[in-house]
């Protein structure tokens, strides 16, 4: 039924595109190189990914580990996306791997 609701589908596609762009731009500002995507997630390599994954979980942020050196972040709402970027940046700064 949801797929037949074209206004809902358009709204979801538009939100996905905006949040994917916001994630990508935020990660680029942090000096990371997210892989271009047309999906509902952004993949990026980051030093200490396994530890960052665990630290994010402890803060209530769920991402997907992609081996020892990469993470995958699914797009969400404006609030969820902003929350991820803020917490992720704080964790990296605390580790000394983020520029101010």
MOPAC internal coordinates of N, CA, C and O (Angstrom, degrees):
PM7 1SCF
backbone

  N    0.0000 0     0.00 0     0.00 0    0    0    0
  C    1.4487 1     0.00 0     0.00 0    1    0    0
  C    1.5215 1   110.85 1     0.00 0    2    1    0
  O    1.2310 1   120.30 1   141.29 1    3    2    1
  N    1.3419 1   117.03 1   -38.71 1    3    2    1
  C    1.4654 1   119.91 1  -178.91 1    5    3    2
  C    1.5207 1   111.26 1   -62.83 1    6    5    3
  O    1.2310 1   119.99 1   141.13 1    7    6    5
  N    1.3314 1   117.63 1   -38.87 1    7    6    5
  C    1.4645 1   120.63 1  -179.63 1    9    7    6
  C    1.5197 1   112.57 1   -68.60 1   10    9    7
  O    1.2310 1   120.31 1   156.36 1   11   10    9
  N    1.3193 1   117.01 1   -23.64 1   11   10    9
  C    1.4574 1   120.69 1   177.88 1   13   11   10
  C    1.5251 1   112.15 1   -83.91 1   14   13   11
  O    1.2310 1   120.31 1   167.97 1   15   14   13
  N    1.3133 1   117.02 1   -12.03 1   15   14   13
  C    1.4612 1   122.48 1   178.29 1   17   15   14
  C    1.5299 1   107.88 1   -88.05 1   18   17   15
  O    1.2310 1   120.69 1   -94.51 1   19   18   17
  N    1.3350 1   116.29 1    85.49 1   19   18   17
  C    1.4654 1   121.22 1  -173.63 1   21   19   18
  C    1.5278 1   114.19 1   -59.07 1   22   21   19
  O    1.2310 1   118.38 1   140.63 1   23   22   21
  N    1.3371 1   120.70 1   -39.37 1   23   22   21
  C    1.4649 1   118.38 1   175.58 1   25   23   22
  C    1.5352 1   112.32 1   -60.27 1   26   25   23
  O    1.2310 1   120.55 1   140.98 1   27   26   25
  N    1.3308 1   116.56 1   -39.02 1   27   26   25
  C    1.4673 1   120.72 1   177.74 1   29   27   26
  C    1.5340 1   110.35 1   -65.35 1   30   29   27
  O    1.2310 1   120.09 1   135.62 1   31   30   29
  N    1.3093 1   117.43 1   -44.38 1   31   30   29
  C    1.4735 1   121.40 1   179.43 1   33   31   30
  C    1.5186 1   109.59 1   -60.63 1   34   33   31
  O    1.2310 1   120.10 1   133.65 1   35   34   33
  N    1.3327 1   117.41 1   -46.35 1   35   34   33
  C    1.4758 1   121.08 1   179.62 1   37   35   34
  C    1.5253 1   110.78 1   -60.01 1   38   37   35
  O    1.2310 1   120.93 1   137.02 1   39   38   37
  N    1.3284 1   115.82 1   -42.98 1   39   38   37
  C    1.4653 1   120.55 1   179.59 1   41   39   38
  C    1.5290 1   110.67 1   -61.43 1   42   41   39
  O    1.2310 1   120.04 1   136.19 1   43   42   41
  N    1.3162 1   117.52 1   -43.81 1   43   42   41
  C    1.4689 1   122.15 1   179.71 1   45   43   42
  C    1.5244 1   111.66 1   -65.36 1   46   45   43
  O    1.2310 1   120.35 1   136.82 1   47   46   45
  N    1.3230 1   116.93 1   -43.18 1   47   46   45
  C    1.4694 1   121.29 1   179.76 1   49   47   46
  C    1.5251 1   110.21 1   -63.93 1   50   49   47
  O    1.2310 1   120.52 1   138.01 1   51   50   49
  N    1.3300 1   116.61 1   -41.99 1   51   50   49
  C    1.4658 1   121.01 1  -179.70 1   53   51   50
  C    1.5323 1   110.56 1   -65.62 1   54   53   51
  O    1.2310 1   120.06 1   134.43 1   55   54   53
  N    1.3372 1   117.49 1   -45.57 1   55   54   53
  C    1.4614 1   121.00 1   178.63 1   57   55   54
  C    1.5155 1   110.63 1   -62.54 1   58   57   55
  O    1.2310 1   120.26 1   136.41 1   59   58   57
  N    1.3214 1   117.12 1   -43.59 1   59   58   57
  C    1.4593 1   121.48 1   178.80 1   61   59   58
  C    1.5276 1   110.31 1   -57.58 1   62   61   59
  O    1.2310 1   120.11 1   134.34 1   63   62   61
  N    1.3245 1   117.40 1   -45.66 1   63   62   61
  C    1.4626 1   120.83 1  -179.74 1   65   63   62
  C    1.5228 1   112.44 1   -64.17 1   66   65   63
  O    1.2310 1   120.50 1   137.23 1   67   66   65
  N    1.3206 1   116.65 1   -42.77 1   67   66   65
  C    1.4746 1   119.94 1   179.65 1   69   67   66
  C    1.5217 1   111.52 1   -65.35 1   70   69   67
  O    1.2310 1   120.35 1   137.07 1   71   70   69
  N    1.3356 1   116.94 1   -42.93 1   71   70   69
  C    1.4682 1   119.80 1  -177.73 1   73   71   70
  C    1.5282 1   111.37 1   -73.21 1   74   73   71
  O    1.2310 1   119.89 1   146.13 1   75   74   73
  N    1.3191 1   117.81 1   -33.87 1   75   74   73
  C    1.4658 1   120.67 1   175.46 1   77   75   74
  C    1.5272 1   108.98 1   -61.79 1   78   77   75
  O    1.2310 1   120.71 1   135.97 1   79   78   77
  N    1.3322 1   116.24 1   -44.03 1   79   78   77
  C    1.4759 1   121.12 1   178.52 1   81   79   78
  C    1.5302 1   110.16 1   -63.34 1   82   81   79
  O    1.2310 1   120.30 1   136.10 1   83   82   81
  N    1.3271 1   117.03 1   -43.90 1   83   82   81
  C    1.4677 1   120.70 1  -179.82 1   85   83   82
  C    1.5324 1   110.83 1   -62.84 1   86   85   83
  O    1.2310 1   120.17 1   137.20 1   87   86   85
  N    1.3277 1   117.29 1   -42.80 1   87   86   85
  C    1.4663 1   120.81 1   177.24 1   89   87   86
  C    1.5226 1   110.31 1   -61.37 1   90   89   87
  O    1.2310 1   120.92 1   130.70 1   91   90   89
  N    1.3247 1   115.85 1   -49.30 1   91   90   89
  C    1.4697 1   120.57 1  -178.83 1   93   91   90
  C    1.5241 1   111.28 1   -58.29 1   94   93   91
  O    1.2310 1   120.46 1   131.66 1   95   94   93
  N    1.3224 1   116.73 1   -48.34 1   95   94   93
  C    1.4590 1   120.16 1  -178.43 1   97   95   94
  C    1.5263 1   111.66 1   -64.50 1   98   97   95
  O    1.2310 1   120.33 1   140.35 1   99   98   97
  N    1.3361 1   116.97 1   -39.65 1   99   98   97
  C    1.4571 1   120.51 1   177.74 1  101   99   98
  C    1.5189 1   112.15 1   -63.42 1  102  101   99
  O    1.2310 1   120.44 1   137.55 1  103  102  101
  N    1.3133 1   116.76 1   -42.45 1  103  102  101
  C    1.4664 1   120.51 1   178.97 1  105  103  102
  C    1.5254 1   111.29 1   -68.65 1  106  105  103
  O    1.2310 1   120.31 1   142.38 1  107  106  105
  N    1.3180 1   117.01 1   -37.62 1  107  106  105
  C    1.4682 1   120.38 1   176.31 1  109  107  106
  C    1.5262 1   110.34 1   -61.56 1  110  109  107
  O    1.2310 1   120.12 1   137.38 1  111  110  109
  N    1.3307 1   117.37 1   -42.62 1  111  110  109
  C    1.4754 1   120.98 1   178.35 1  113  111  110
  C    1.5225 1   111.22 1   -61.32 1  114  113  111
  O    1.2310 1   120.29 1   152.88 1  115  114  113
  N    1.3310 1   117.05 1   -27.12 1  115  114  113
  C    1.4661 1   121.11 1   178.88 1  117  115  114
  C    1.5231 1   111.92 1   -84.66 1  118  117  115
  O    1.2310 1   120.40 1  -176.54 1  119  118  117
  N    1.3296 1   116.83 1     3.46 1  119  118  117
  C    1.4559 1   120.16 1   178.49 1  121  119  118
  C    1.5121 1   114.34 1    85.51 1  122  121  119
  O    1.2310 1   120.20 1  -167.57 1  123  122  121
  N    1.3321 1   117.22 1    12.43 1  123  122  121
  C    1.4626 1   121.18 1   178.92 1  125  123  122
  C    1.5259 1   109.40 1   -96.29 1  126  125  123
  O    1.2310 1   120.59 1   -11.30 1  127  126  125
  N    1.3233 1   116.47 1   168.70 1  127  126  125
  C    1.4641 1   121.35 1  -177.11 1  129  127  126
  C    1.5250 1   110.06 1  -125.62 1  130  129  127
  O    1.2310 1   119.93 1  -102.37 1  131  130  129
  N    1.3422 1   117.73 1    77.63 1  131  130  129
  C    1.4653 1   119.19 1   178.54 1  133  131  130
  C    1.5205 1   111.02 1   -62.94 1  134  133  131
  O    1.2310 1   121.18 1   -35.46 1  135  134  133
  N    1.3129 1   115.35 1   144.54 1  135  134  133
  C    1.4651 1   121.41 1   179.91 1  137  135  134
  C    1.5363 1   108.14 1   -75.34 1  138  137  135
  O    1.2310 1   119.79 1   -47.17 1  139  138  137
  N    1.3327 1   118.00 1   132.83 1  139  138  137
  C    1.4734 1   119.30 1   176.88 1  141  139  138
  C    1.5232 1   110.44 1   -53.86 1  142  141  139
  O    1.2310 1   120.92 1   -38.35 1  143  142  141
  N    1.3326 1   115.85 1   141.65 1  143  142  141
  C    1.4597 1   120.75 1  -174.25 1  145  143  142
  C    1.5162 1   111.35 1  -143.65 1  146  145  143
  O    1.2310 1   121.29 1   -28.97 1  147  146  145
  N    1.3113 1   115.14 1   151.03 1  147  146  145
  C    1.4606 1   122.02 1   170.35 1  149  147  146
  C    1.5196 1   108.99 1  -120.52 1  150  149  147
  O    1.2310 1   120.72 1  -171.71 1  151  150  149
  N    1.3108 1   116.23 1     8.29 1  151  150  149
  C    1.4701 1   122.32 1  -177.37 1  153  151  150
  C    1.5319 1   110.05 1   -91.86 1  154  153  151
  O    1.2310 1   120.73 1    10.51 1  155  154  153
  N    1.3090 1   116.21 1  -169.49 1  155  154  153
  C    1.4533 1   120.69 1   178.50 1  157  155  154
  C    1.5297 1   111.06 1   -97.15 1  158  157  155
  O    1.2310 1   120.58 1  -152.55 1  159  158  157
  N    1.3265 1   116.50 1    27.45 1  159  158  157
  C    1.4544 1   120.98 1   177.47 1  161  159  158
  C    1.5166 1   109.79 1  -150.64 1  162  161  159
  O    1.2310 1   121.91 1   -15.16 1  163  162  161
  N    1.3406 1   113.95 1   164.84 1  163  162  161
  C    1.4575 1   121.79 1   176.53 1  165  163  162
  C    1.5242 1   107.03 1  -125.52 1  166  165  163
  O    1.2310 1   120.89 1   -49.96 1  167  166  165
  N    1.3236 1   115.91 1   130.04 1  167  166  165
  C    1.4670 1   123.55 1   179.25 1  169  167  166
  C    1.5175 1   107.68 1  -106.17 1  170  169  167
  O    1.2310 1   120.65 1   -41.92 1  171  170  169
  N    1.3359 1   116.36 1   138.08 1  171  170  169
  C    1.4645 1   119.66 1   177.05 1  173  171  170
  C    1.5210 1   110.40 1  -154.36 1  174  173  171
  O    1.2310 1   121.54 1   -32.09 1  175  174  173
  N    1.3107 1   114.66 1   147.91 1  175  174  173
  C    1.4544 1   120.81 1   175.34 1  177  175  174
  C    1.5160 1   108.14 1   -89.76 1  178  177  175
  O    1.2310 1   121.46 1   -38.40 1  179  178  177
  N    1.3374 1   114.82 1   141.60 1  179  178  177
  C    1.4618 1   120.28 1  -179.16 1  181  179  178
  C    1.5198 1   108.58 1  -152.60 1  182  181  179
  O    1.2310 1   120.01 1   -46.80 1  183  182  181
  N    1.3353 1   117.58 1   133.20 1  183  182  181
  C    1.4600 1   119.47 1   176.76 1  185  183  182
  C    1.5296 1   110.38 1   -59.04 1  186  185  183
  O    1.2310 1   120.76 1   -41.14 1  187  186  185
  N    1.3134 1   116.15 1   138.86 1  187  186  185
  C    1.4594 1   121.10 1   178.19 1  189  187  186
  C    1.5180 1   113.53 1    72.08 1  190  189  187
  O    1.2310 1   120.10 1  -151.62 1  191  190  189
  N    1.3226 1   117.42 1    28.38 1  191  190  189
  C    1.4674 1   121.69 1  -175.55 1  193  191  190
  C    1.5272 1   112.52 1   -55.98 1  194  193  191
  O    1.2310 1   119.88 1   138.70 1  195  194  193
  N    1.3145 1   117.83 1   -41.30 1  195  194  193
  C    1.4676 1   120.31 1  -178.01 1  197  195  194
  C    1.5285 1   111.07 1   -62.88 1  198  197  195
  O    1.2310 1   120.59 1   137.02 1  199  198  197
  N    1.3202 1   116.48 1   -42.98 1  199  198  197
  C    1.4658 1   120.06 1   178.55 1  201  199  198
  C    1.5282 1   110.69 1   -69.23 1  202  201  199
  O    1.2310 1   120.09 1   138.80 1  203  202  201
  N    1.3346 1   117.44 1   -41.20 1  203  202  201
  C    1.4622 1   120.61 1   177.92 1  205  203  202
  C    1.5215 1   110.87 1   -61.23 1  206  205  203
  O    1.2310 1   120.70 1   140.67 1  207  206  205
  N    1.3230 1   116.27 1   -39.33 1  207  206  205
  C    1.4619 1   120.87 1   177.25 1  209  207  206
  C    1.5292 1   110.08 1   -56.16 1  210  209  207
  O    1.2310 1   120.42 1   131.16 1  211  210  209
  N    1.3324 1   116.80 1   -48.84 1  211  210  209
  C    1.4674 1   121.19 1  -179.01 1  213  211  210
  C    1.5308 1   111.26 1   -64.94 1  214  213  211
  O    1.2310 1   120.54 1   138.93 1  215  214  213
  N    1.3264 1   116.58 1   -41.07 1  215  214  213
  C    1.4643 1   120.55 1   180.00 1  217  215  214
  C    1.5265 1   110.76 1   -65.58 1  218  217  215
  O    1.2310 1   120.24 1   139.63 1  219  218  217
  N    1.3150 1   117.14 1   -40.37 1  219  218  217
  C    1.4612 1   120.85 1   176.95 1  221  219  218
  C    1.5312 1   110.71 1   -62.70 1  222  221  219
  O    1.2310 1   120.52 1   136.99 1  223  222  221
  N    1.3360 1   116.60 1   -43.01 1  223  222  221
  C    1.4732 1   120.32 1   177.33 1  225  223  222
  C    1.5263 1   111.37 1   -57.22 1  226  225  223
  O    1.2310 1   120.69 1   136.23 1  227  226  225
  N    1.3265 1   116.28 1   -43.77 1  227  226  225
  C    1.4684 1   120.40 1   179.92 1  229  227  226
  C    1.5276 1   111.16 1   -62.48 1  230  229  227
  O    1.2310 1   120.39 1   153.93 1  231  230  229
  N    1.3247 1   116.86 1   -26.07 1  231  230  229
  C    1.4736 1   121.41 1   178.85 1  233  231  230
  C    1.5304 1   111.62 1   -91.96 1  234  233  231
  O    1.2310 1   120.26 1  -176.52 1  235  234  233
  N    1.3349 1   117.10 1     3.48 1  235  234  233
  C    1.4532 1   120.75 1   177.77 1  237  235  234
  C    1.5198 1   114.51 1    84.68 1  238  237  235
  O    1.2310 1   120.47 1  -164.09 1  239  238  237
  N    1.3343 1   116.70 1    15.91 1  239  238  237
  C    1.4672 1   121.51 1   179.70 1  241  239  238
  C    1.5247 1   107.97 1  -108.38 1  242  241  239
  O    1.2310 1   120.71 1   -59.91 1  243  242  241
  N    1.3361 1   116.25 1   120.09 1  243  242  241
  C    1.4575 1   120.61 1  -177.05 1  245  243  242
  C    1.5191 1   109.60 1  -102.62 1  246  245  243
  O    1.2310 1   121.06 1   -60.25 1  247  246  245
  N    1.3213 1   115.58 1   119.75 1  247  246  245
  C    1.4678 1   123.10 1   172.57 1  249  247  246
  C    1.5211 1   106.23 1  -124.03 1  250  249  247
  O    1.2310 1   120.19 1    -1.11 1  251  250  249
  N    1.3048 1   117.25 1   178.89 1  251  250  249
  C    1.4622 1   120.70 1   178.96 1  253  251  250
  C    1.5220 1   109.40 1  -113.70 1  254  253  251
  O    1.2310 1   120.23 1   -55.41 1  255  254  253
  N    1.3382 1   117.17 1   124.59 1  255  254  253
  C    1.4602 1   119.04 1   174.67 1  257  255  254
  C    1.5299 1   109.02 1   -73.04 1  258  257  255
  O    1.2310 1   120.72 1   -40.32 1  259  258  257
  N    1.2870 1   116.23 1   139.68 1  259  258  257
  C    1.4676 1   121.68 1  -179.98 1  261  259  258
  C    1.5266 1   107.99 1  -124.21 1  262  261  259
  O    1.2310 1   121.17 1  -113.50 1  263  262  261
  N    1.3030 1   115.37 1    66.50 1  263  262  261
  C    1.4504 1   120.37 1  -175.75 1  265  263  262
  C    1.5221 1   109.70 1    85.12 1  266  265  263
  O    1.2310 1   120.21 1     6.05 1  267  266  265
  N    1.3276 1   117.20 1  -173.95 1  267  266  265
  C    1.4658 1   120.12 1  -174.17 1  269  267  266
  C    1.5268 1   114.68 1   -73.32 1  270  269  267
  O    1.2310 1   119.96 1   165.31 1  271  270  269
  N    1.3418 1   117.67 1   -14.69 1  271  270  269
  C    1.4607 1   118.39 1  -172.73 1  273  271  270
  C    1.5021 1   116.58 1  -126.43 1  274  273  271
  O    1.2310 1   119.50 1  -161.89 1  275  274  273
  N    1.3385 1   118.55 1    18.11 1  275  274  273
  C    1.4663 1   119.29 1  -177.89 1  277  275  274
  C    1.5292 1   110.99 1  -151.39 1  278  277  275
  O    1.2310 1   121.73 1   -23.39 1  279  278  277
  N    1.3233 1   114.30 1   156.61 1  279  278  277
  C    1.4563 1   122.10 1   177.01 1  281  279  278
  C    1.5263 1   109.34 1  -130.73 1  282  281  279
  O    1.2310 1   121.28 1   -22.38 1  283  282  281
  N    1.3275 1   115.15 1   157.62 1  283  282  281
  C    1.4603 1   122.29 1   174.86 1  285  283  282
  C    1.5229 1   107.13 1  -127.19 1  286  285  283
  O    1.2310 1   120.71 1   -54.34 1  287  286  285
  N    1.3280 1   116.24 1   125.66 1  287  286  285
  C    1.4615 1   122.11 1  -179.18 1  289  287  286
  C    1.5152 1   108.37 1  -113.80 1  290  289  287
  O    1.2310 1   120.69 1   -55.59 1  291  290  289
  N    1.3180 1   116.29 1   124.41 1  291  290  289
  C    1.4597 1   121.89 1   177.88 1  293  291  290
  C    1.5241 1   108.84 1   -82.18 1  294  293  291
  O    1.2310 1   120.77 1   -37.87 1  295  294  293
  N    1.3327 1   116.14 1   142.13 1  295  294  293
  C    1.4559 1   120.05 1   177.50 1  297  295  294
  C    1.5226 1   109.57 1   -65.90 1  298  297  295
  O    1.2310 1   121.05 1   -26.07 1  299  298  297
  N    1.3095 1   115.60 1   153.93 1  299  298  297
  C    1.4612 1   121.12 1   179.52 1  301  299  298
  C    1.5199 1   109.33 1  -146.07 1  302  301  299
  O    1.2310 1   121.45 1    29.64 1  303  302  301
  N    1.3038 1   114.83 1  -150.36 1  303  302  301
  C    1.4569 1   120.84 1   177.60 1  305  303  302
  C    1.5283 1   109.81 1   -78.69 1  306  305  303
  O    1.2310 1   120.65 1    -7.30 1  307  306  305
  N    1.3336 1   116.37 1   172.70 1  307  306  305
  C    1.4750 1   121.05 1   174.62 1  309  307  306
  C    1.5258 1   109.81 1   -55.00 1  310  309  307
  O    1.2310 1   120.95 1   131.87 1  311  310  309
  N    1.3266 1   115.80 1   -48.13 1  311  310  309
  C    1.4607 1   120.98 1  -177.15 1  313  311  310
  C    1.5278 1   111.42 1   -63.88 1  314  313  311
  O    1.2310 1   119.83 1   135.07 1  315  314  313
  N    1.3101 1   117.94 1   -44.93 1  315  314  313
  C    1.4711 1   121.54 1  -179.66 1  317  315  314
  C    1.5269 1   110.94 1   -63.80 1  318  317  315
  O    1.2310 1   120.62 1   139.50 1  319  318  317
  N    1.3140 1   116.41 1   -40.50 1  319  318  317
  C    1.4641 1   120.69 1  -179.40 1  321  319  318
  C    1.5215 1   110.79 1   -66.73 1  322  321  319
  O    1.2310 1   120.59 1   133.31 1  323  322  321
  N    1.3240 1   116.48 1   -46.69 1  323  322  321
  C    1.4679 1   120.56 1   178.13 1  325  323  322
  C    1.5257 1   110.66 1   -61.55 1  326  325  323
  O    1.2310 1   120.36 1   139.00 1  327  326  325
  N    1.3332 1   116.91 1   -41.00 1  327  326  325
  C    1.4592 1   121.72 1   178.95 1  329  327  326
  C    1.5284 1   110.90 1   -61.32 1  330  329  327
  O    1.2310 1   120.46 1   133.28 1  331  330  329
  N    1.3346 1   116.72 1   -46.72 1  331  330  329
  C    1.4637 1   119.32 1   178.84 1  333  331  330
  C    1.5199 1   110.36 1   -58.85 1  334  333  331
  O    1.2310 1   120.01 1   129.21 1  335  334  333
  N    1.3395 1   117.58 1   -50.79 1  335  334  333
  C    1.4678 1   120.79 1  -176.44 1  337  335  334
  C    1.5261 1   111.30 1   -60.43 1  338  337  335
  O    1.2310 1   120.23 1   138.94 1  339  338  337
  N    1.3200 1   117.17 1   -41.06 1  339  338  337
  C    1.4678 1   120.70 1  -179.78 1  341  339  338
  C    1.5292 1   111.32 1   -65.59 1  342  341  339
  O    1.2310 1   120.39 1   130.00 1  343  342  341
  N    1.3132 1   116.86 1   -50.00 1  343  342  341
  C    1.4681 1   120.49 1  -178.51 1  345  343  342
  C    1.5232 1   110.83 1   -66.09 1  346  345  343
  O    1.2310 1   120.35 1   137.89 1  347  346  345
  N    1.3266 1   116.94 1   -42.11 1  347  346  345
  C    1.4650 1   120.26 1  -179.98 1  349  347  346
  C    1.5279 1   110.50 1   -61.30 1  350  349  347
  O    1.2310 1   120.35 1   136.35 1  351  350  349
  N    1.3260 1   116.93 1   -43.65 1  351  350  349
  C    1.4624 1   120.24 1   178.78 1  353  351  350
  C    1.5287 1   110.66 1   -64.34 1  354  353  351
  O    1.2310 1   119.81 1   137.26 1  355  354  353
  N    1.3200 1   117.96 1   -42.74 1  355  354  353
  C    1.4666 1   121.22 1   178.34 1  357  355  354
  C    1.5285 1   111.05 1   -59.36 1  358  357  355
  O    1.2310 1   120.33 1   136.03 1  359  358  357
  N    1.3230 1   116.97 1   -43.97 1  359  358  357
  C    1.4609 1   120.68 1   179.71 1  361  359  358
  C    1.5170 1   111.23 1   -63.21 1  362  361  359
  O    1.2310 1   120.61 1   136.54 1  363  362  361
  N    1.3262 1   116.45 1   -43.46 1  363  362  361
  C    1.4667 1   119.61 1   179.72 1  365  363  362
  C    1.5198 1   111.14 1   -66.68 1  366  365  363
  O    1.2310 1   119.89 1   141.64 1  367  366  365
  N    1.3366 1   117.81 1   -38.36 1  367  366  365
  C    1.4726 1   120.10 1   178.33 1  369  367  366
  C    1.5262 1   110.19 1   -65.69 1  370  369  367
  O    1.2310 1   120.38 1   140.02 1  371  370  369
  N    1.3340 1   116.87 1   -39.98 1  371  370  369
  C    1.4601 1   120.67 1   179.11 1  373  371  370
  C    1.5253 1   111.28 1   -63.12 1  374  373  371
  O    1.2310 1   120.81 1   150.77 1  375  374  373
  N    1.3250 1   116.05 1   -29.23 1  375  374  373
  C    1.4723 1   120.80 1   179.71 1  377  375  374
  C    1.5152 1   111.21 1   -87.05 1  378  377  375
  O    1.2310 1   119.94 1   172.15 1  379  378  377
  N    1.3388 1   117.72 1    -7.85 1  379  378  377
  C    1.4571 1   121.50 1  -177.90 1  381  379  378
  C    1.5101 1   113.68 1    77.92 1  382  381  379
  O    1.2310 1   120.20 1  -160.02 1  383  382  381
  N    1.3511 1   117.22 1    19.98 1  383  382  381
  C    1.4723 1   120.29 1  -178.72 1  385  383  382
  C    1.5273 1   111.84 1  -109.29 1  386  385  383
  O    1.2310 1   120.39 1  -172.38 1  387  386  385
  N    1.3242 1   116.87 1     7.62 1  387  386  385
  C    1.4659 1   121.42 1  -178.54 1  389  387  386
  C    1.5155 1   108.65 1  -121.14 1  390  389  387
  O    1.2310 1   121.18 1   -41.71 1  391  390  389
  N    1.2935 1   115.34 1   138.29 1  391  390  389
  C    1.4560 1   118.29 1   174.73 1  393  391  390
  C    1.5320 1   108.22 1   -82.41 1  394  393  391
  O    1.2310 1   120.15 1   -34.65 1  395  394  393
  N    1.3402 1   117.32 1   145.35 1  395  394  393
  C    1.4733 1   120.57 1  -177.36 1  397  395  394
  C    1.5151 1   112.94 1   -64.49 1  398  397  395
  O    1.2310 1   120.10 1   180.00 1  399  398  397

